[in-house]
Amino acid sequence: MFYPVMPPLTISRRHFLKQVPDAAILAAAPFAANGQSTSVSSGSITDVTGVRVGHFSDSRRPTGCTAILFDAPPTAGADYAGSAAGESLGLMLQPVSPVDRIHGILLMGGGAMALGATAGMVRFLEERHVGYDWGVSNVRVPVVLGAVIDDLAVGDGRIRIGPDEAYRACQSAGPSPVGEGSVGAGAGATVGKLFVGRGMAGMKGRIGSSSARLADVIIGALVVVNCAGDVINWRDGSIVAGARTSDGRGFARTVDVLRRDLALRPAPPAALADAPRATTLSVIATNAALTKTALTKLAMVANTGAARAINPYQTQNDGDQVLAVATGVLNSPISLTALGAIAAEVLADAIVRAVTLATSVPGWVAVRDL
């Protein structure tokens, strides 16, 4: 079934700001006496009605893909703030593009060489007549955003997913809570890996999800955590996962090591593992009705949540990216400031979940096995 593209919702700045004030939504979240939120996000991105998620995990090595599909095409925006984003069709979301709705998102392991797997999702959608009406008889053109992490150093990097595996991930997509762990695009994810070449091992990353419901507003996040930095419990500042000390007995504390390296200039102990192998892929979903421009801002604000939960974040060769979608089921004015503030918290919580439930693979220990 093909869903017609709806015209974008137009809200003037004055009308936008005069509607639901920030406090009206933020009041629904409990706060401690010290001003810190006491509510920990849980749930799943599929709590946003109309969002479906499925995984394919390769049994030959830790890698895979995660398909995100929709009951109807959502509006979308993106923040490609990372220096080396591995992606496809993200350019369609730039402000001057007439495209403001998408039909699917495919998150993948395998690095840039796996981007061709999006053809599997395109085939899946085209067979179901989902896509833009291109004015050609019996032809629909699905817009599928692709995003990859580099997990080639985990197992045999010559084993990568392709279109058939992406198709199978689409077949498994459903509205149930997202399967979390070392599955799908997170199967080969790792964290805290700046100093692997110096004998300080990293740890296992994975895929995680979280959501928040404030009255009738729902915000969900799904994240593939494959970062160079440490993962931080942003609520108390403790390290949850990251670079290990050489003896494996504790955390090296990545920023402290970098600080010592700067003090030793111009001859640090050894080169960093500063290759483009670190990327955090984040997807934010809401049931609010937002334009592409508003969703681009939402993605930018939500990205600050990733910076709370990962330190350092967006290192020189990171490909970090945040995609934001809105189903528009709740068609009433919403404070973008409030929405972004909560989205940042939900994303930060999803990142922490992603590492706490990971499972170890050879060379990369998980939190549960410490």
C-alpha positions as CSV (number, residue, x, y, z in Angstrom):
1,M,0.0,0.0,0.0
2,F,1.3,3.5,-0.9
3,Y,0.8,6.2,1.6
4,P,0.3,9.7,0.1
5,V,2.8,12.4,1.0
6,M,1.1,14.9,3.3
7,P,2.0,18.6,3.0
8,P,4.3,19.8,5.7
9,L,2.8,21.4,8.8
10,T,3.6,25.1,8.7
11,I,3.8,27.0,12.0
12,S,5.0,30.5,12.3
13,R,7.6,31.3,14.9
14,R,5.3,33.5,16.8
15,H,2.5,30.9,16.8
16,F,4.9,28.2,17.6
17,L,6.3,30.0,20.7
18,K,2.8,31.1,21.9
19,Q,1.5,27.6,22.1
20,V,2.2,25.0,24.8
21,P,4.9,26.6,27.0
22,D,8.0,24.6,27.9
23,A,6.8,24.3,31.5
24,A,3.5,22.7,30.5
25,I,5.3,19.6,29.2
26,L,8.3,19.6,31.5
27,A,6.1,19.7,34.6
28,A,5.1,16.1,33.8
29,A,8.7,14.9,34.6
30,P,9.5,14.4,38.3
31,F,12.5,16.4,39.6
32,A,14.5,15.9,42.8
33,A,15.1,18.7,45.2
34,N,18.5,19.3,43.7
35,G,17.0,20.0,40.3
36,Q,18.1,16.7,38.8
37,S,15.6,14.5,37.0
38,T,14.8,11.4,39.0
39,S,13.0,9.6,36.1
40,V,15.1,7.1,34.2
41,S,13.9,6.4,30.7
42,S,12.9,2.9,29.9
43,G,10.7,1.4,27.1
44,S,11.5,1.3,23.4
45,I,11.4,3.4,20.3
46,T,8.5,1.3,19.2
47,D,6.4,2.9,21.9
48,V,5.9,5.6,19.3
49,T,2.9,4.2,17.4
50,G,3.6,3.4,13.8
51,V,7.3,2.6,14.3
52,R,8.5,-1.0,13.6
53,V,12.0,-2.5,14.1
54,G,13.6,-5.7,13.1
55,H,17.1,-7.2,13.2
56,F,19.3,-9.5,11.2
57,S,22.3,-10.9,13.1
58,D,25.0,-12.7,11.1
59,S,26.0,-16.0,12.7
60,R,29.4,-16.1,11.0
61,R,30.8,-13.1,12.9
62,P,29.5,-10.3,15.1
63,T,27.8,-8.1,12.6
64,G,24.3,-7.4,11.3
65,C,21.7,-4.8,10.4
66,T,18.7,-3.2,12.0
67,A,15.6,-2.1,9.9
68,I,13.3,0.7,11.0
69,L,10.0,0.9,9.1
70,F,6.9,2.9,9.5
71,D,3.2,2.4,9.1
72,A,3.1,5.7,7.2
73,P,6.0,7.9,5.9
74,P,7.2,10.2,8.7
75,T,8.8,13.6,8.3
76,A,12.5,13.4,9.0
77,G,15.5,15.5,9.8
78,A,19.2,14.8,10.6
79,D,22.3,16.0,12.4
80,Y,25.5,14.8,10.7
81,A,27.8,16.5,13.1
82,G,30.4,13.7,13.0
83,S,33.5,14.1,10.9
84,A,33.2,10.9,8.9
85,A,29.6,9.9,8.7
86,G,29.0,6.7,6.7
87,E,25.5,7.2,5.3
88,S,23.4,7.2,2.2
89,L,20.6,9.5,1.0
90,G,21.0,11.8,4.0
91,L,21.6,14.6,1.5
92,M,17.8,14.4,0.8
93,L,17.2,15.9,4.2
94,Q,19.0,19.1,3.6
95,P,16.8,22.2,3.8
96,V,16.7,23.0,0.1
97,S,15.6,19.4,-0.8
98,P,11.8,19.0,-1.5
99,V,11.9,15.6,0.2
100,D,10.7,15.8,3.8
101,R,9.4,12.3,4.3
102,I,11.2,8.9,4.3
103,H,10.1,5.3,4.1
104,G,12.7,3.4,6.0
105,I,16.1,3.5,7.9
106,L,18.7,0.8,7.8
107,L,21.5,0.7,10.4
108,M,24.4,-1.6,9.5
109,G,27.7,-3.0,10.6
110,G,30.3,-3.6,7.9
111,G,31.5,0.0,7.3
112,A,31.2,1.9,4.1
113,M,31.3,-1.4,2.1
114,A,28.0,-2.4,3.6
115,L,26.0,0.6,2.5
116,G,24.8,-1.3,-0.6
117,A,22.6,-3.4,1.7
118,T,20.0,-0.6,1.6
119,A,18.9,-2.1,-1.7
120,G,17.3,-4.9,0.3
121,M,15.0,-2.5,2.1
122,V,14.3,-0.7,-1.1
123,R,13.2,-4.0,-2.7
124,F,11.1,-4.9,0.3
125,L,9.3,-1.6,0.2
126,E,8.9,-1.5,-3.6
127,E,7.3,-4.9,-3.6
128,R,4.7,-3.5,-1.2
129,H,4.2,-0.4,-3.4
130,V,5.6,1.9,-0.7
131,G,7.4,5.0,-1.9
132,Y,7.0,8.3,-3.7
133,D,4.8,8.4,-6.8
134,W,7.3,9.1,-9.5
135,G,4.7,9.7,-12.2
136,V,5.7,6.4,-13.9
137,S,3.1,3.6,-14.1
138,N,3.5,1.0,-11.4
139,V,6.7,2.6,-10.0
140,R,7.1,3.8,-6.4
141,V,10.4,5.2,-5.2
142,P,11.2,4.5,-1.5
143,V,13.5,6.8,0.2
144,V,15.7,4.7,2.5
145,L,18.3,6.3,4.8
146,G,21.4,4.1,5.4
147,A,23.9,4.5,8.2
148,V,26.9,2.3,9.1
149,I,29.3,1.6,11.9
150,D,32.7,0.2,11.2
151,D,32.9,-3.2,13.0
152,L,35.4,-4.7,10.6
153,A,38.0,-5.4,13.4
154,V,35.6,-7.7,15.2
155,G,36.0,-11.2,13.6
156,D,36.6,-11.6,9.9
157,G,36.0,-8.2,8.4
158,R,35.5,-9.8,5.0
159,I,32.1,-11.0,6.2
160,R,29.5,-8.3,5.7
161,I,25.7,-8.1,5.4
162,G,24.1,-7.4,2.0
163,P,20.7,-6.7,0.5
164,D,19.4,-10.2,1.3
165,E,20.2,-9.8,5.0
166,A,18.6,-6.3,5.0
167,Y,15.4,-7.8,3.4
168,R,15.3,-10.4,6.2
169,A,15.6,-7.6,8.8
170,C,12.6,-5.9,7.2
171,Q,10.6,-9.1,7.3
172,S,11.2,-9.4,11.0
173,A,10.2,-5.7,11.8
174,G,7.3,-5.3,14.1
175,P,5.9,-3.0,16.8
176,S,7.1,-5.1,19.8
177,P,9.8,-3.7,22.1
178,V,13.1,-3.6,20.3
179,G,15.4,-6.6,20.8
180,E,18.4,-5.2,22.6
181,G,21.9,-6.5,23.1
182,S,24.6,-7.7,20.7
183,V,22.1,-8.1,17.9
184,G,21.5,-6.5,14.5
185,A,23.6,-3.4,13.8
186,G,25.0,-3.6,17.3
187,A,26.3,-7.1,17.1
188,G,29.9,-6.0,16.4
189,A,29.8,-2.6,18.2
190,T,32.7,-1.8,20.6
191,V,33.5,1.1,22.9
192,G,36.5,2.7,24.6
193,K,39.0,1.8,21.9
194,L,41.3,4.8,21.5
195,F,44.2,3.0,23.2
196,V,43.9,-0.6,22.1
197,G,47.3,-0.2,20.4
198,R,48.8,0.8,23.7
199,G,47.6,-2.3,25.5
200,M,44.4,-0.7,27.0
201,A,41.6,-2.9,25.7
202,G,38.1,-1.6,24.9
203,M,34.8,-3.2,25.7
204,K,31.7,-4.5,24.0
205,G,29.1,-2.1,22.8
206,R,25.7,-2.9,21.4
207,I,22.2,-1.6,20.5
208,G,19.9,0.0,23.0
209,S,16.5,1.7,23.1
210,S,14.5,3.9,25.5
211,S,11.4,6.0,25.5
212,A,9.5,8.6,27.6
213,R,5.8,9.3,27.7
214,L,4.7,12.7,28.9
215,A,0.9,12.9,28.8
216,D,0.1,12.2,25.2
217,V,3.6,13.0,23.9
218,I,5.9,10.1,23.2
219,I,9.7,10.3,22.5
220,G,11.7,7.2,21.7
221,A,15.4,6.5,20.9
222,L,17.3,3.7,19.4
223,V,21.1,3.8,19.4
224,V,24.0,1.7,18.1
225,V,26.9,2.5,20.5
226,N,30.3,2.0,18.7
227,C,32.2,4.9,20.2
228,A,35.8,5.7,20.8
229,G,35.2,7.2,24.2
230,D,34.0,5.9,27.5
231,V,30.2,5.5,28.2
232,I,29.2,7.5,31.2
233,N,26.2,7.2,33.6
234,W,25.3,10.8,33.0
235,R,23.2,10.9,36.2
236,D,26.1,10.3,38.5
237,G,29.2,10.7,36.3
238,S,30.6,7.2,36.8
239,I,32.1,5.2,33.9
240,V,29.9,2.3,32.8
241,A,32.1,1.0,30.0
242,G,35.3,2.1,28.2
243,A,39.0,1.8,27.9
244,R,40.5,-0.6,30.4
245,T,43.8,-0.3,32.2
246,S,46.7,-2.4,31.0
247,D,46.2,-4.9,33.8
248,G,42.4,-5.1,33.1
249,R,41.5,-4.3,36.7
250,G,39.8,-1.0,36.1
251,F,39.0,1.9,33.7
252,A,41.8,3.8,32.2
253,R,39.6,6.9,32.0
254,T,40.1,8.0,28.4
255,V,40.0,11.8,29.0
256,D,42.7,11.5,31.8
257,V,45.0,9.5,29.4
258,L,44.5,12.2,26.8
259,R,45.2,14.9,29.3
260,R,48.5,13.2,30.2
261,D,49.3,12.8,26.5
262,L,49.0,16.5,26.0
263,A,51.3,17.2,28.9
264,L,53.9,15.0,27.2
265,R,53.9,16.8,23.9
266,P,55.5,16.7,21.4
267,A,56.1,13.0,22.0
268,P,53.1,11.2,23.4
269,P,53.7,7.5,24.4
270,A,52.1,6.2,21.2
271,A,49.7,7.1,18.4
272,L,46.0,6.9,19.1
273,A,43.9,4.4,17.4
274,D,42.4,7.4,15.6
275,A,41.0,5.6,12.6
276,P,37.5,6.0,11.3
277,R,36.2,3.0,13.3
278,A,34.1,4.8,15.9
279,T,30.5,5.8,15.2
280,T,27.4,6.2,17.3
281,L,24.2,5.9,15.3
282,S,21.1,7.4,16.9
283,V,17.5,7.5,15.8
284,I,14.9,9.7,17.6
285,A,11.2,9.2,17.0
286,T,8.2,11.1,18.3
287,N,4.4,11.1,17.7
288,A,4.4,14.9,17.4
289,A,3.8,16.6,14.1
290,L,7.0,18.4,13.2
291,T,8.5,19.9,10.0
292,K,11.8,18.8,8.5
293,T,13.4,22.0,9.8
294,A,12.1,21.4,13.4
295,L,13.2,17.7,13.2
296,T,16.7,18.8,12.2
297,K,16.8,21.0,15.3
298,L,15.4,18.2,17.4
299,A,18.3,15.9,16.1
300,M,20.8,18.6,17.0
301,V,19.5,19.0,20.6
302,A,19.1,15.3,21.1
303,N,22.8,14.9,20.1
304,T,23.7,16.8,23.3
305,G,22.4,13.7,25.2
306,A,25.0,11.6,23.4
307,A,27.7,14.0,24.5
308,R,26.6,13.5,28.1
309,A,26.8,9.8,27.9
310,I,30.0,9.4,25.8
311,N,33.3,11.1,26.7
312,P,35.1,12.0,24.6
313,Y,32.4,12.3,21.9
314,Q,32.8,13.2,18.2
315,T,36.5,12.6,18.1
316,Q,38.4,13.5,15.0
317,N,37.3,10.6,12.8
318,D,34.0,9.7,14.4
319,G,31.0,9.3,12.1
320,D,28.4,10.1,14.7
321,Q,24.9,10.9,13.3
322,V,21.4,11.5,14.7
323,L,18.3,10.9,12.6
324,A,14.9,12.2,13.8
325,V,11.5,11.2,12.6
326,A,7.9,12.4,13.5
327,T,4.8,10.3,12.8
328,G,2.5,13.3,13.3
329,V,-0.2,11.3,15.1
330,L,-0.3,14.0,17.7
331,N,-1.2,16.9,15.5
332,S,-1.0,19.8,18.0
333,P,1.7,22.4,18.7
334,I,4.5,21.2,20.9
335,S,7.4,23.1,22.5
336,L,10.5,22.1,20.5
337,T,12.7,23.2,23.5
338,A,10.8,20.8,25.8
339,L,10.8,18.0,23.2
340,G,14.6,18.4,22.6
341,A,15.4,18.5,26.3
342,I,13.6,15.2,26.9
343,A,14.9,13.6,23.7
344,A,18.5,14.3,24.9
345,E,17.8,12.4,28.2
346,V,16.1,9.5,26.5
347,L,19.0,9.2,24.1
348,A,21.5,9.3,26.9
349,D,19.6,6.6,28.8
350,A,19.5,4.4,25.6
351,I,23.3,4.7,25.3
352,V,23.8,3.5,28.9
353,R,21.3,0.6,28.3
354,A,23.2,-0.4,25.2
355,V,26.4,-1.2,27.1
356,T,25.0,-2.6,30.3
357,L,23.2,-5.4,28.4
358,A,25.9,-6.3,25.9
359,T,27.5,-9.7,25.7
360,S,31.2,-10.4,25.4
361,V,33.0,-11.5,22.2
362,P,36.6,-12.6,21.9
363,G,38.8,-9.6,22.8
364,W,36.0,-7.4,23.9
365,V,34.6,-7.9,27.4
366,A,31.1,-6.8,28.3
367,V,30.0,-4.9,31.4
368,R,28.1,-7.9,32.7
369,D,31.4,-9.9,32.7
370,L,33.5,-7.5,34.7
